[in-house]
Amino acid sequence: MDSKLNIWIHCRVTNESERILLEYQKNKVLEFLDAMNVRIIGVSQEVNAGRDPHTRALDTIKIHAQRGDLNAVIVTDKTRLLVSEERYQEFKLLCEMCDVQIIDLQEGERFFQDFILRICS
């Protein structure tokens, strides 16, 4: 049995002038995942206001979720996906419907501990 989690890392900044923060976000997540038994299947980096739930990156995540390719999407903060709570909740519901968890770094450690316990028991 393959016990690796399939992970997608998503990063977003609002302004082009803050593009350097895309790499910072990615590296922060990679550092968090470093010692974990995961497979990173994709990384998306966007520069936009975070209001549109139909960007190329988010649509790609949805496609992978619907195909069953993903276990989790990891972000440094949920606002990196969408800034509107309503649109974020809709995106989250779509992911949950496909058994994909959205994890921000604040809750990430707890999620991984619970997941590993589930698949190893």
DSSP file with accessible surface (Angstrom, degrees, kcal/mol):
  #  RESIDUE AA STRUCTURE BP1 BP2  ACC     N-H-->O    O-->H-N    N-H-->O    O-->H-N    TCO  KAPPA ALPHA  PHI   PSI    X-CA   Y-CA   Z-CA
    1    1 A M              0   0  190      0, 0.0     2,-0.8     0, 0.0     0, 0.0   0.000 360.0 360.0 360.0 133.3    0.0    0.0    0.0
    2    2 A D        -     0   0  100      1,-0.1     0, 0.0     2,-0.1     0, 0.0  -0.739 360.0-178.1 -85.1 112.5    1.3    3.4   -0.9
    3    3 A S        +     0   0   40     -2,-0.8     2,-0.3     2,-0.1    -1,-0.1   0.273  40.6 119.0 -97.7  12.4    1.0    5.5    2.2
    4    4 A K        -     0   0   82     34,-0.1     2,-0.3     1,-0.0    34,-0.2  -0.602  62.1-129.4 -80.0 138.2    2.3    8.8    0.6
    5    5 A L  E     -a   38   0A   0     32,-1.3    34,-3.5    -2,-0.3     2,-0.7  -0.670  15.5-131.6 -80.3 137.8    0.0   11.7    0.6
    6    6 A N  E     -a   39   0A  33     -2,-0.3    65,-2.8    32,-0.2    66,-1.8  -0.851  33.9-168.5 -92.5 117.5   -0.5   13.4   -2.8
    7    7 A I  E     -ab  40  72A   0     32,-3.1    34,-2.7    -2,-0.7    35,-1.0  -0.854  21.0-163.3-115.7 141.5    0.0   17.1   -2.1
    8    8 A W  E     -ab  42  73A  19     64,-2.0    66,-3.1    -2,-0.4     2,-0.5  -0.988  14.1-151.6-117.3 130.9   -0.6   20.3   -4.1
    9    9 A I  E     -ab  43  74A   0     33,-2.5    35,-2.7    -2,-0.4     2,-0.4  -0.896  12.5-168.7-102.3 128.1    1.1   23.5   -3.0
   10   10 A H  E     +a   44   0A   1     64,-2.3    66,-0.4    -2,-0.5     2,-0.4  -0.975   6.4 179.3-121.8 132.2   -0.7   26.7   -3.9
   11   11 A C  E     +a   45   0A   1     33,-2.5    35,-2.1    -2,-0.4     2,-0.3  -0.968   2.5 175.3-129.7 144.1    0.8   30.2   -3.5
   12   12 A R  E     -a   46   0A   0     -2,-0.4     2,-0.3    33,-0.2    35,-0.2  -0.993  10.8-175.9-150.5 141.7   -0.7   33.6   -4.3
   13   13 A V  E     -a   47   0A   2     33,-2.1    35,-2.2    -2,-0.3    37,-0.1  -0.928  24.7-136.2-128.2 160.2    0.2   37.3   -4.0
   14   14 A T  S    S+     0   0   62     -2,-0.3     2,-0.4    33,-0.2    -1,-0.1   0.873  82.4  43.2 -84.3 -38.3   -1.9   40.3   -4.8
   15   15 A N  S >  S-     0   0   81      1,-0.1     3,-2.1    34,-0.1    -1,-0.1  -0.873  71.5-130.9-118.1 145.7    0.6   42.5   -6.6
   16   16 A E  G >  S+     0   0  115     -2,-0.4     3,-1.9     1,-0.3     4,-0.2   0.841 108.4  65.0 -55.7 -34.4    3.3   41.8   -9.2
   17   17 A S  G 3  S+     0   0  106      1,-0.3    -1,-0.3     2,-0.1     3,-0.3   0.674  99.4  53.4 -66.8 -14.5    5.7   43.8   -7.0
   18   18 A E  G X   +     0   0   73     -3,-2.1     3,-2.3     1,-0.2     4,-0.4   0.199  69.9 119.0-102.9  15.6    5.3   41.1   -4.3
   19   19 A R  T X>  +     0   0  116     -3,-1.9     3,-2.1     1,-0.3     4,-0.7   0.813  63.6  69.1 -53.4 -32.3    6.2   38.2   -6.7
   20   20 A I  H 3> S+     0   0  140     -3,-0.3     4,-1.5     1,-0.3     3,-0.4   0.812  88.9  65.9 -59.0 -26.0    9.2   37.3   -4.5
   21   21 A L  H <> S+     0   0   77     -3,-2.3     4,-2.7     1,-0.2    -1,-0.3   0.711  87.1  69.1 -71.4 -18.0    6.8   36.2   -1.8
   22   22 A L  H <> S+     0   0    2     -3,-2.1     4,-2.4    -4,-0.4    -1,-0.2   0.947 103.4  42.4 -62.9 -46.6    5.6   33.4   -4.1
   23   23 A E  H  X S+     0   0   81     -4,-0.7     4,-2.9    -3,-0.4     5,-0.2   0.885 112.5  54.5 -66.2 -38.2    8.9   31.6   -3.7
   24   24 A Y  H  X S+     0   0  135     -4,-1.5     4,-2.3     2,-0.2    -2,-0.2   0.939 109.8  46.7 -60.5 -46.3    8.9   32.4    0.0
   25   25 A Q  H  X S+     0   0   12     -4,-2.7     4,-2.2     2,-0.2     5,-0.2   0.938 113.7  48.3 -60.7 -47.4    5.5   30.8    0.5
   26   26 A K  H  X S+     0   0   50     -4,-2.4     4,-2.9     1,-0.2    -2,-0.2   0.940 112.8  47.6 -59.4 -46.6    6.6   27.7   -1.6
   27   27 A N  H  X S+     0   0   83     -4,-2.9     4,-2.5     1,-0.2    -1,-0.2   0.871 108.8  54.7 -64.8 -35.7    9.8   27.3    0.4
   28   28 A K  H  X S+     0   0   93     -4,-2.3     4,-1.8    -5,-0.2    -1,-0.2   0.928 112.1  43.4 -63.5 -43.3    8.0   27.7    3.7
   29   29 A V  H  X S+     0   0    0     -4,-2.2     4,-2.5     2,-0.2    -2,-0.2   0.929 113.0  52.0 -68.5 -43.3    5.6   24.9    2.8
   30   30 A L  H  X S+     0   0   60     -4,-2.9     4,-1.1     1,-0.2    -2,-0.2   0.901 108.5  51.4 -60.7 -39.2    8.4   22.7    1.4
   31   31 A E  H  < S+     0   0  158     -4,-2.5     3,-0.5     1,-0.2     4,-0.4   0.914 110.1  49.5 -62.8 -41.4   10.3   23.2    4.7
   32   32 A F  H  < S+     0   0   45     -4,-1.8     3,-0.4     1,-0.2    -2,-0.2   0.908 116.0  42.6 -62.9 -39.9    7.2   22.1    6.6
   33   33 A L  H >< S+     0   0    5     -4,-2.5     3,-2.3     1,-0.2     5,-0.2   0.592  85.6 103.8 -83.3  -9.3    6.8   19.0    4.4
   34   34 A D  T 3< S+     0   0  137     -4,-1.1    -1,-0.2    -3,-0.5    -2,-0.1   0.809  86.9  33.4 -48.0 -48.0   10.5   18.1    4.3
   35   35 A A  T 3  S+     0   0  101     -3,-0.4    -1,-0.3    -4,-0.4     2,-0.2   0.394 101.1 100.3 -94.4   7.8   10.5   15.2    6.8
   36   36 A M  S <  S-     0   0   57     -3,-2.3     2,-1.7    -4,-0.1   -32,-0.0  -0.615  80.5-115.4 -98.4 154.5    7.1   13.9    5.8
   37   37 A N        +     0   0   74     -2,-0.2   -32,-1.3   -34,-0.1     2,-0.3  -0.599  66.9 133.1 -86.1  77.9    6.2   11.0    3.6
   38   38 A V  E     -a    5   0A  23     -2,-1.7     2,-0.5   -34,-0.2   -32,-0.2  -0.886  50.8-140.6-129.0 160.2    4.5   13.0    0.9
   39   39 A R  E     -a    6   0A  88    -34,-3.5   -32,-3.1    -2,-0.3     2,-0.7  -0.987  17.2-146.8-119.5 118.8    4.5   13.3   -2.9
   40   40 A I  E     +a    7   0A  67     -2,-0.5   -32,-0.2   -34,-0.2     3,-0.1  -0.786  20.9 175.0 -86.7 115.1    4.2   16.8   -4.3
   41   41 A I  E     +     0   0A  58    -34,-2.7     2,-0.3    -2,-0.7   -33,-0.2   0.574  61.1   1.8 -99.2  -9.7    2.2   16.5   -7.5
   42   42 A G  E     -a    8   0A  12    -35,-1.0   -33,-2.5     2,-0.0     2,-0.4  -0.959  47.3-157.3-171.4 154.5    2.0   20.2   -8.3
   43   43 A V  E     -a    9   0A  61     -2,-0.3     2,-0.4   -35,-0.2   -33,-0.2  -0.994  15.3-168.4-135.5 127.3    2.8   23.7   -7.3
   44   44 A S  E     -a   10   0A  10    -35,-2.7   -33,-2.5    -2,-0.4     2,-0.4  -0.945   2.7-171.8-117.9 142.3    0.8   26.7   -8.5
   45   45 A Q  E     -a   11   0A  71     -2,-0.4     2,-0.3   -35,-0.2   -33,-0.2  -0.992  11.1-178.9-134.1 123.6    1.8   30.3   -8.1
   46   46 A E  E     -a   12   0A  19    -35,-2.1   -33,-2.1    -2,-0.4     2,-0.5  -0.926  24.8-155.7-126.0 150.3   -0.6   33.2   -8.9
   47   47 A V  E     +a   13   0A  42     -2,-0.3     2,-0.3   -35,-0.2   -33,-0.2  -0.959  54.3 103.5-120.8 103.0   -0.5   37.0   -8.9
   48   48 A N  S    S-     0   0   42    -35,-2.2    -2,-0.1    -2,-0.5   -33,-0.0  -0.964  81.3 -90.2-165.5 176.7   -4.1   38.2   -8.5
   49   49 A A        -     0   0   32     -2,-0.3    34,-0.1     1,-0.1   -35,-0.1   0.571  54.9-121.8 -77.9 -10.1   -6.5   39.7   -6.0
   50   50 A G  S    S+     0   0    1    -37,-0.1    33,-2.7    32,-0.1    34,-0.6   0.740  83.9 107.4  78.0  22.9   -7.8   36.3   -4.8
   51   51 A R        +     0   0  164     31,-0.2    31,-0.1    32,-0.1    36,-0.0   0.679  55.7  79.4-103.6 -22.5  -11.4   37.0   -5.7
   52   52 A D    >   -     0   0   81      1,-0.1     3,-0.7     2,-0.0    -2,-0.1  -0.796  54.0-168.1 -96.4 115.9  -11.9   34.8   -8.8
   53   53 A P  T 3  S+     0   0   19      0, 0.0    -1,-0.1     0, 0.0    29,-0.0   0.444  81.8  66.5 -79.8   4.1  -12.5   31.1   -8.0
   54   54 A H  T 3   +     0   0  118      4,-0.1     2,-0.1     5,-0.0    -2,-0.0  -0.131  66.5 136.6-118.8  38.6  -12.0   30.2  -11.7
   55   55 A T    <>  -     0   0   19     -3,-0.7     4,-2.8     1,-0.1     5,-0.3  -0.376  69.2-106.3 -75.9 164.7   -8.3   31.0  -12.2
   56   56 A R  H  > S+     0   0  216      1,-0.2     4,-2.2     2,-0.2     5,-0.2   0.917 120.0  49.0 -57.2 -44.1   -6.2   28.6  -14.2
   57   57 A A  H  > S+     0   0   14      2,-0.2     4,-2.2     1,-0.2    -1,-0.2   0.938 113.4  44.4 -65.1 -47.2   -4.4   27.4  -11.0
   58   58 A L  H  > S+     0   0    1      1,-0.2     4,-2.4     2,-0.2    -1,-0.2   0.891 112.7  52.0 -67.8 -36.3   -7.6   26.8   -9.0
   59   59 A D  H  X S+     0   0   58     -4,-2.8     4,-2.3     2,-0.2    -1,-0.2   0.895 108.8  51.6 -64.4 -37.5   -9.3   25.1  -12.0
   60   60 A T  H  X S+     0   0   46     -4,-2.2     4,-2.3    -5,-0.3    -2,-0.2   0.923 108.9  50.0 -64.6 -42.1   -6.2   22.8  -12.3
   61   61 A I  H  X S+     0   0    0     -4,-2.2     4,-2.6     1,-0.2    -2,-0.2   0.936 110.1  51.1 -60.4 -44.6   -6.5   21.9   -8.6
   62   62 A K  H  X S+     0   0   30     -4,-2.4     4,-2.7     1,-0.2    -2,-0.2   0.908 108.6  51.5 -61.0 -40.9  -10.2   21.2   -9.1
   63   63 A I  H  X S+     0   0   77     -4,-2.3     4,-1.9     1,-0.2    -1,-0.2   0.942 111.7  46.0 -62.2 -47.2   -9.5   18.9  -12.0
   64   64 A H  H  X>S+     0   0   39     -4,-2.3     5,-2.4     1,-0.2     4,-0.6   0.894 112.4  51.8 -63.9 -37.7   -6.9   16.9  -10.0
   65   65 A A  H ><5S+     0   0    1     -4,-2.6     3,-1.2     1,-0.2    -2,-0.2   0.942 109.9  48.3 -62.8 -45.9   -9.3   16.7   -7.1
   66   66 A Q  H 3<5S+     0   0  119     -4,-2.7    -1,-0.2     1,-0.3    -2,-0.2   0.824 109.5  53.4 -66.4 -29.9  -12.1   15.4   -9.3
   67   67 A R  H 3<5S-     0   0  166     -4,-1.9    -1,-0.3    -5,-0.2    -2,-0.2   0.595 114.6-117.6 -76.6 -14.6   -9.7   12.8  -10.8
   68   68 A G  T <<5S+     0   0   55     -3,-1.2    -3,-0.2    -4,-0.6    -2,-0.1   0.682  78.0 126.9  83.9  19.0   -8.7   11.6   -7.3
   69   69 A D      < +     0   0   56     -5,-2.4     2,-0.3    -6,-0.2    -4,-0.2   0.592  59.4  64.2 -80.6 -14.8   -5.1   12.6   -7.8
   70   70 A L        +     0   0    5     -6,-0.6   -63,-0.2    -5,-0.2     3,-0.1  -0.867  40.4 176.6-119.1 149.0   -4.9   14.7   -4.6
   71   71 A N  S    S+     0   0   50    -65,-2.8    30,-2.5     1,-0.4     2,-0.3   0.612  78.8   5.3-107.9 -30.9   -5.2   14.2   -0.8
   72   72 A A  E     -bc   7 101A   0    -66,-1.8   -64,-2.0    28,-0.3     2,-0.5  -0.998  49.9-145.8-156.6 149.6   -4.5   17.7    0.2
   73   73 A V  E     -bc   8 102A   0     28,-2.6    30,-3.2    -2,-0.3     2,-0.5  -0.979  27.3-156.6-111.6 128.3   -3.9   21.3   -1.0
   74   74 A I  E     +bc   9 103A   0    -66,-3.1   -64,-2.3    -2,-0.5     2,-0.3  -0.926  17.9 166.9-114.8 133.1   -1.4   23.1    1.3
   75   75 A V  E     - c   0 104A   0     28,-2.3    30,-1.1    -2,-0.5     3,-0.2  -0.914  44.4-122.0-133.7 159.3   -1.2   26.9    1.6
   76   76 A T  S    S-     0   0   19    -66,-0.4    30,-0.4     1,-0.3     2,-0.3   0.829 101.7  -2.2 -71.3 -27.9    0.5   29.2    4.1
   77   77 A D  S >  S-     0   0   54     27,-0.1     3,-2.5    28,-0.1     4,-0.3  -0.966  74.1-115.1-159.2 146.4   -2.9   30.7    4.9
   78   78 A K  G >> S+     0   0   62     -2,-0.3     3,-1.8     1,-0.3     4,-1.3   0.790 111.3  68.9 -61.4 -23.7   -6.4   30.1    3.5
   79   79 A T  G 34 S+     0   0   50      1,-0.3    -1,-0.3     2,-0.2     5,-0.1   0.653  83.1  73.4 -69.7 -11.1   -6.5   33.6    2.1
   80   80 A R  G <4 S+     0   0   51     -3,-2.5    -1,-0.3     1,-0.1    -2,-0.2   0.739 102.6  42.2 -72.0 -19.7   -3.8   32.5   -0.4
   81   81 A L  T <4 S-     0   0    1     -3,-1.8     2,-0.3     1,-0.3    -2,-0.2   0.940 135.9 -17.3 -83.3 -66.4   -6.6   30.6   -2.1
   82   82 A L     <  -     0   0    4     -4,-1.3    -1,-0.3     1,-0.1   -31,-0.2  -0.997  47.3-149.9-144.8 141.2   -9.5   33.1   -2.0
   83   83 A V  S    S+     0   0   69    -33,-2.7     2,-0.5    -2,-0.3   -32,-0.1   0.783  78.7  83.3 -84.3 -26.4  -10.0   36.2    0.1
   84   84 A S  S  > S-     0   0   41    -34,-0.6     4,-2.8     1,-0.2     5,-0.2  -0.655  71.3-148.1 -79.4 124.8  -13.8   36.0    0.2
   85   85 A E  H  > S+     0   0   92     -2,-0.5     4,-2.6     1,-0.2     5,-0.2   0.898  97.9  53.0 -59.2 -39.5  -15.0   33.6    2.9
   86   86 A E  H  > S+     0   0  137      2,-0.2     4,-1.9     1,-0.2    -1,-0.2   0.943 112.6  42.1 -63.2 -47.4  -18.0   32.6    0.9
   87   87 A R  H  > S+     0   0  108      2,-0.2     4,-2.3     1,-0.2    -1,-0.2   0.880 113.4  53.5 -69.6 -35.8  -16.0   31.7   -2.2
   88   88 A Y  H  X S+     0   0   10     -4,-2.8     4,-3.0     1,-0.2    -2,-0.2   0.941 108.2  50.4 -61.3 -45.0  -13.3   30.0   -0.1
   89   89 A Q  H  X S+     0   0   68     -4,-2.6     4,-2.6     1,-0.2    -2,-0.2   0.886 110.0  50.1 -63.2 -37.6  -16.1   27.8    1.6
   90   90 A E  H  X S+     0   0  108     -4,-1.9     4,-2.2     2,-0.2    -1,-0.2   0.923 112.4  46.8 -65.2 -43.7  -17.4   26.8   -1.9
   91   91 A F  H  X S+     0   0    8     -4,-2.3     4,-2.3     2,-0.2    -2,-0.2   0.935 112.8  50.3 -62.6 -43.2  -14.0   25.9   -3.1
   92   92 A K  H  X S+     0   0   60     -4,-3.0     4,-3.1     1,-0.2    -2,-0.2   0.911 108.9  51.5 -62.1 -42.5  -13.4   24.0    0.2
   93   93 A L  H  X S+     0   0  100     -4,-2.6     4,-2.5     2,-0.2    -1,-0.2   0.907 108.4  51.3 -62.0 -42.2  -16.7   22.1   -0.2
   94   94 A L  H  X S+     0   0   44     -4,-2.2     4,-1.0     2,-0.2    -1,-0.2   0.932 112.5  46.5 -61.0 -42.4  -15.8   21.1   -3.7
   95   95 A C  H ><>S+     0   0    0     -4,-2.3     5,-2.5     1,-0.2     3,-0.9   0.940 111.8  50.4 -64.3 -46.3  -12.5   19.7   -2.4
   96   96 A E  H ><5S+     0   0   75     -4,-3.1     3,-2.0     1,-0.3    -1,-0.2   0.875 103.4  59.7 -60.0 -38.0  -14.2   17.9    0.5
   97   97 A M  H 3<5S+     0   0  144     -4,-2.5    -1,-0.3     1,-0.3    -2,-0.2   0.824 109.4  44.4 -59.3 -28.1  -16.6   16.4   -1.9
   98   98 A C  T <<5S-     0   0   29     -4,-1.0    -1,-0.3    -3,-0.9    -2,-0.2   0.180 122.5-107.5-100.2  13.9  -13.6   14.8   -3.7
   99   99 A D  T < 5S+     0   0  131     -3,-2.0     2,-0.5     1,-0.2    -3,-0.2   0.852  75.1 138.8  60.9  36.7  -11.9   13.8   -0.3
  100  100 A V      < -     0   0    0     -5,-2.5     2,-0.3    -8,-0.2   -28,-0.3  -0.959  41.8-148.1-112.5 128.2   -9.3   16.5   -0.6
  101  101 A Q  E     -c   72   0A  78    -30,-2.5   -28,-2.6    -2,-0.5     2,-0.6  -0.742   5.3-142.0 -94.5 142.5   -8.4   18.5    2.5
  102  102 A I  E     -c   73   0A   8     -2,-0.3     2,-0.5   -30,-0.2   -28,-0.2  -0.924  25.8-172.7-100.1 125.4   -7.3   22.1    2.4
  103  103 A I  E     -c   74   0A   1    -30,-3.2   -28,-2.3    -2,-0.6     2,-0.3  -0.978  13.5-163.6-124.8 125.5   -4.5   22.6    4.9
  104  104 A D  E >>  -c   75   0A  22     -2,-0.5     4,-1.5   -30,-0.2     3,-1.1  -0.712  39.4-106.4 -98.6 161.0   -3.0   25.9    6.0
  105  105 A L  H 3> S+     0   0   29    -30,-1.1     4,-0.6    -2,-0.3   -29,-0.1   0.799 116.5  63.2 -59.6 -27.9    0.3   25.8    7.8
  106  106 A Q  H 34 S+     0   0  137    -30,-0.4    -1,-0.3     1,-0.2     4,-0.2   0.872 117.8  26.7 -64.9 -35.1   -1.3   26.6   11.2
  107  107 A E  H <> S+     0   0   63     -3,-1.1     4,-1.9     1,-0.1    -1,-0.2   0.521  98.9  95.2-103.1  -3.5   -3.4   23.4   11.1
  108  108 A G  H  X S+     0   0    0     -4,-1.5     4,-2.4     1,-0.2     5,-0.2   0.865  78.2  53.4 -59.1 -45.3   -1.0   21.3    9.0
  109  109 A E  H  X S+     0   0  117     -4,-0.6     4,-2.0     1,-0.2    -1,-0.2   0.937 110.2  48.0 -60.8 -44.4    0.9   19.5   11.7
  110  110 A R  H  > S+     0   0  147     -4,-0.2     4,-2.3     1,-0.2     5,-0.2   0.929 110.7  52.1 -62.0 -43.1   -2.2   18.2   13.4
  111  111 A F  H  X S+     0   0   26     -4,-1.9     4,-2.8     1,-0.2     5,-0.2   0.935 109.2  48.8 -59.9 -47.2   -3.7   17.0   10.1
  112  112 A F  H  X S+     0   0    9     -4,-2.4     4,-2.6     1,-0.2     5,-0.3   0.901 110.0  51.2 -64.8 -38.2   -0.6   15.1    9.1
  113  113 A Q  H  X S+     0   0  108     -4,-2.0     4,-2.0    -5,-0.2    -1,-0.2   0.948 113.7  44.7 -62.9 -45.7   -0.4   13.4   12.5
  114  114 A D  H  X S+     0   0   78     -4,-2.3     4,-2.1     2,-0.2    -2,-0.2   0.915 113.9  50.0 -64.1 -42.2   -4.1   12.3   12.3
  115  115 A F  H  X S+     0   0   24     -4,-2.8     4,-2.5    -5,-0.2     5,-0.3   0.943 110.0  49.1 -64.6 -46.9   -3.7   11.2    8.7
  116  116 A I  H  X S+     0   0   66     -4,-2.6     4,-1.8     1,-0.2    -1,-0.2   0.917 110.6  51.3 -60.9 -41.2   -0.7    9.0    9.3
  117  117 A L  H  X S+     0   0  121     -4,-2.0     4,-0.7    -5,-0.3    -1,-0.2   0.915 110.9  49.5 -61.6 -40.3   -2.4    7.4   12.3
  118  118 A R  H >< S+     0   0  144     -4,-2.1     3,-0.5     1,-0.2    -2,-0.2   0.922 114.4  41.7 -65.0 -47.6   -5.4    6.6   10.1
  119  119 A I  H 3< S+     0   0   38     -4,-2.5    -1,-0.2     1,-0.2    -2,-0.2   0.748 114.9  51.1 -78.0 -19.4   -3.5    5.0    7.2
  120  120 A C  H 3<        0   0   92     -4,-1.8    -1,-0.2    -5,-0.3    -2,-0.2   0.528 360.0 360.0 -93.0  -6.1   -1.1    3.1    9.4
  121  121 A S    <<        0   0  131     -4,-0.7    -3,-0.0    -3,-0.5    -4,-0.0  -0.443 360.0 360.0-101.4 360.0   -3.8    1.5   11.6
